[in-house]
């Protein structure tokens, strides 16, 4: 299932497909590990729901929902 990263449920894992944003933000996200094919896991949500924390390449990164919504991911299926 293809969704935006901000819709990924805590504990779920997905693969980054693309980033749909301006060049500056896209480069920043790529610099911290959000590149095509990278595995990302939603690990925590603040009490207000924004920002959320994601585990990517062994590092936990907090992203605002508005930024996470620009990252397109494919949710890994449960087998």
N, C-alpha and C positions, 0 to 999 in steps of 0.2 A: 504494500500500500504506500503510495507517494503522498507525503504531507509536508507542511512547513515545520521547521524544528520547534517552534513555539507550541505546537500541538502534540509533541511527543510526551507520552505519559511517563512519570517518574518510574525508574527501574527498567524502562524499555530501551532497546538498542536500535540504532539505525545507521545507514550508510549515506554519506553526503553525496548528493547528485550534482548540485549546482548552487550558485549564489546569485540571486537576482536583485542587485542593488547598484549604487553608484560605484565608480572605480576606486575611490578612496576607501570606503568602507569595505569593499570586496577585498582589497589588498590587505587591510588590517586583519580581517577575518582569516584570510589565507595564511598570513604571517603567524597566527596563533594556532594553526593546525586544521582549520576548516577547509580542506581541499577535497576535490573529487575523489571518492573511494575511501576516505577516512571513516573510521567507525566512531560513533558518538553515542554516549549514554546519558539520559536525563537522570540526575542524581538528587537534586534538591530544588525545592521551590520556597521562596520566602513567604512569610505569613500573608503578605499582601498579594502574592502571586507574581510579583515583578521586582527584581530580576529572578532568573532561574539559573541553576548551576548544571553544567554539563561536563562529563569526563571525556576528554579527547586526547589521545596520544599520551596517556598517563598523567595528565594535568587536569585539574578541575578549573573551569572557566565560568565566570558569571556573565550572562548576557541579558540585556533588556529584551523584553518580548518583541518590541518593535524591530530590533536587530535580528533576533532569532527567526522572525517571520519571513525574513529575506533568504533564509537558507532552506533549500529543498532537499528532503531526505527520503529514503525508502526504508520503511520499518522492516526489521528482520522478522520473519515469520517464526512462530513457535512450532518446533518439529518434535 
